[in-house]
Amino acid sequence: MGLRRFIAVRVLTTIPILFGVSVFTFAMVHLTPGDPIDQLVALNPQISAAEEAAIRARYGLDGPVWQQYFTWITNVLQGDFGTVINVDQPVGPYIMDRLPQTIALGLFGWVIALLIAIPTGIYAAVNKDTLGDDLSRVFALSGISLPNFWLGLMLILVFALWLDLWPVLAPNKPLFSPAMLKYLVLPGVTIGTASSATLMRVMRSSMAEEMNKEYVTAARAKGLPERTVVLKHVLRNSLISVTTIAAFLTASIFAGAVVVESVFAWPGLGRAFVKAISGREVDLIMAITLFTGVTIILANLLADIVYALLDPRIRYD
């Protein structure tokens, strides 16, 4: 099939996946005790039973679970993602206010991951079984093993408190401005470390495998400089494997944002998601879950398209 048809088929197959995710998430949220109205009543004991019932009816929380889900998905198909009850604000604007912060943190984390992974992976593959290769593998194992929350706390302790090199709490300044760059360093390094470690291992393995192939031997026999052989020929073929794992790591970037934003008090979707779970904000939980699912699906679709650009042998026909 052609590329356009391939994309269309992939998009259509995401519909039942997102539907299943929404049903599962909605059921899991309702299996936990309590809802936003219970918390509201606990904080305001003067609310009567009649007023509580009226509030539940206003937000559609007075019916059975299946009816609530049917109402929710009908509203979503019409572009209405519900209300954040705690602040009485529509979910759409609430998410859009916090989305740029998460995008900025995620992109910065990706930049950190790539700046670490690609050069380190190349060096480890070219200098296989040397001290530098051993150190790179130790770094990779450490990066994968260290929990995000612990690494973030250690970075705050060392670089923000002891050395006073980078601040932690972001001020109210334009997000994509030079003044904000220093506030992204510590959370960006925290969120990018695990991804860089995984990418580096894949990069090293892929390049080490490519280095032993016949076209590399032929390129060297023609007298091409080693730098040209590695960076022009071997690197391009190795990036196919890296693209595969990079798409899957998008999920870990978003999952890491939940922890990292909470540790650094970063005002993004990850922190909002934690607050939504603790406040039983069903509409907000569902919206962020669906947004994350769509993002991961689009990342995998983009990876499939990049395959064809990196390797002409891959065709969708």
SVG drawing of the C-alpha trace seen along z (x, -y; Angstrom):
<svg xmlns="http://www.w3.org/2000/svg" viewBox="-32 -37 75 45">
<polyline fill="none" stroke="black" stroke-width="0.4" points="0.0,0.0 1.1,-3.6 2.2,-5.8 -1.1,-7.8 -3.1,-4.6 -0.7,-3.3 -1.2,-6.4 -5.0,-6.2 -5.1,-2.6 -2.9,-3.4 -5.1,-6.3 -8.3,-4.1 -6.7,-1.4 -6.1,-3.9 -9.8,-4.5 -10.6,-1.1 -7.3,-1.4 -8.2,-4.9 -11.8,-3.6 -10.4,-0.7 -8.0,-3.0 -10.9,-5.3 -13.1,-2.5 -10.3,-1.0 -9.3,-4.3 -12.9,-5.4 -13.5,-2.1 -10.3,-2.3 -11.1,-5.8 -14.5,-4.8 -13.2,-1.7 -11.4,-4.0 -13.4,-5.4 -14.6,-9.0 -15.0,-11.7 -14.5,-15.5 -17.9,-16.2 -17.0,-14.0 -13.8,-16.1 -15.8,-19.3 -18.3,-18.2 -15.5,-17.2 -13.9,-20.6 -17.3,-22.3 -19.4,-20.4 -22.1,-23.0 -23.2,-21.7 -26.5,-19.9 -27.5,-16.6 -29.9,-18.3 -27.1,-20.7 -24.7,-17.8 -27.3,-16.0 -27.8,-19.2 -24.0,-19.6 -23.7,-15.9 -26.6,-16.4 -24.9,-19.6 -21.7,-17.7 -23.5,-14.5 -22.1,-12.4 -25.5,-11.2 -26.1,-8.4 -24.6,-4.9 -21.1,-4.5 -22.2,-3.3 -24.4,-6.4 -21.6,-8.7 -19.3,-7.2 -21.9,-7.4 -22.4,-11.1 -18.7,-11.7 -17.8,-10.1 -20.8,-11.9 -19.5,-15.2 -16.0,-14.4 -17.1,-13.6 -18.7,-17.1 -15.4,-18.7 -16.4,-19.1 -13.9,-17.4 -15.8,-18.3 -15.0,-20.4 -12.3,-20.6 -14.6,-20.7 -12.1,-21.9 -11.6,-25.1 -14.8,-25.1 -12.9,-25.5 -13.4,-23.7 -10.9,-20.9 -9.8,-22.2 -8.5,-25.6 -7.1,-24.1 -4.9,-21.7 -3.9,-24.3 -2.6,-26.5 -0.2,-23.8 0.6,-22.0 3.4,-24.4 5.3,-23.8 5.2,-20.0 6.2,-20.4 9.1,-22.6 10.3,-20.2 9.9,-17.2 11.7,-18.8 14.5,-19.9 14.8,-16.4 14.9,-15.0 17.7,-17.4 19.7,-16.4 19.1,-12.7 20.3,-13.0 23.3,-15.2 24.4,-12.5 23.3,-9.3 24.5,-9.8 28.2,-10.9 28.6,-8.4 27.1,-5.6 29.3,-6.4 32.4,-6.6 31.6,-3.3 31.0,-1.5 34.1,-2.8 36.2,-2.0 34.5,1.3 35.9,3.3 38.0,0.4 37.9,-1.5 35.8,-4.2 33.3,-1.5 33.1,0.0 32.5,-3.4 29.7,-4.2 28.0,-0.9 28.3,-1.7 26.7,-5.1 23.9,-3.4 23.2,-0.9 23.2,-3.7 21.0,-5.9 18.4,-3.2 18.5,-2.1 18.3,-5.5 14.7,-6.5 13.7,-9.9 12.5,-11.2 15.8,-10.4 18.0,-11.8 15.9,-15.0 16.3,-15.4 20.0,-14.8 20.4,-17.4 18.4,-19.9 20.6,-19.2 23.9,-19.5 23.4,-22.1 20.7,-24.2 21.4,-24.2 25.1,-23.4 26.6,-24.9 23.8,-27.4 24.4,-27.0 20.9,-26.6 17.6,-27.7 14.6,-25.3 11.3,-27.2 10.5,-28.8 9.4,-32.4 6.4,-33.9 8.3,-34.7 7.7,-33.8 8.3,-30.1 10.3,-30.0 12.7,-32.8 16.5,-32.8 15.6,-33.7 13.7,-30.4 16.5,-28.2 18.4,-27.9 15.2,-26.8 14.9,-23.9 18.4,-22.5 17.8,-20.4 14.4,-19.0 15.5,-18.5 18.6,-16.5 16.5,-14.5 13.9,-13.5 16.5,-13.0 19.0,-10.8 17.0,-7.5 16.2,-8.0 19.8,-8.9 21.0,-5.7 18.6,-3.6 19.3,-5.4 23.1,-5.1 22.9,-1.3 20.8,-0.9 23.2,-3.2 26.2,-1.3 24.8,2.1 23.5,1.0 26.7,-0.7 28.9,2.2 26.8,4.5 27.1,2.2 30.8,1.9 31.3,5.6 29.3,5.5 30.8,5.9 30.0,2.4 32.1,0.9 35.1,3.1 34.6,2.0 34.5,-1.7 37.7,-1.3 39.3,0.6 38.5,-2.4 40.6,-4.6 37.8,-6.6 38.7,-8.2 37.5,-6.5 35.5,-9.6 33.6,-9.5 33.0,-5.7 31.6,-6.1 29.6,-9.4 28.3,-9.1 27.7,-5.4 27.5,-3.5 25.7,-6.3 22.9,-6.6 22.1,-2.9 22.3,-2.7 19.8,-5.5 17.0,-3.2 17.2,-1.2 17.5,-4.4 14.3,-5.7 12.5,-2.6 13.4,-2.9 13.0,-6.7 9.3,-6.4 8.7,-4.1 10.7,-6.3 8.1,-9.1 5.9,-7.2 8.6,-7.2 9.2,-10.9 5.5,-11.6 5.5,-9.1 8.7,-10.7 7.1,-14.1 4.5,-13.1 7.3,-12.4 9.8,-15.2 7.2,-17.9 6.1,-16.9 9.6,-17.0 10.5,-20.3 7.0,-21.9 6.9,-22.4 3.5,-23.7 2.8,-21.2 0.4,-18.4 2.3,-15.8 1.8,-17.8 -1.8,-18.5 -2.3,-14.7 -1.1,-13.9 -3.4,-16.5 -6.3,-15.2 -5.8,-11.6 -5.6,-12.9 -8.7,-15.0 -10.6,-12.3 -11.1,-14.7 -12.4,-12.2 -12.8,-14.5 -9.2,-15.8 -7.7,-12.3 -9.5,-11.1 -8.4,-14.1 -4.8,-13.8 -4.8,-10.0 -6.3,-10.4 -3.9,-13.2 -0.9,-11.0 -2.3,-8.0 -2.7,-10.1 0.8,-11.5 2.4,-8.1 0.5,-6.8 1.6,-9.8 5.2,-9.3 5.1,-5.7 3.5,-6.7 6.2,-9.3 8.8,-6.7 7.3,-4.5 7.5,-7.4 11.1,-8.2 12.0,-4.6 11.3,-5.2 13.3,-8.3 16.4,-6.7 16.2,-3.4 15.0,-3.5 14.4,0.3 11.4,-0.3 8.3,-0.8 4.6,-0.8 3.3,0.9"/>
</svg>
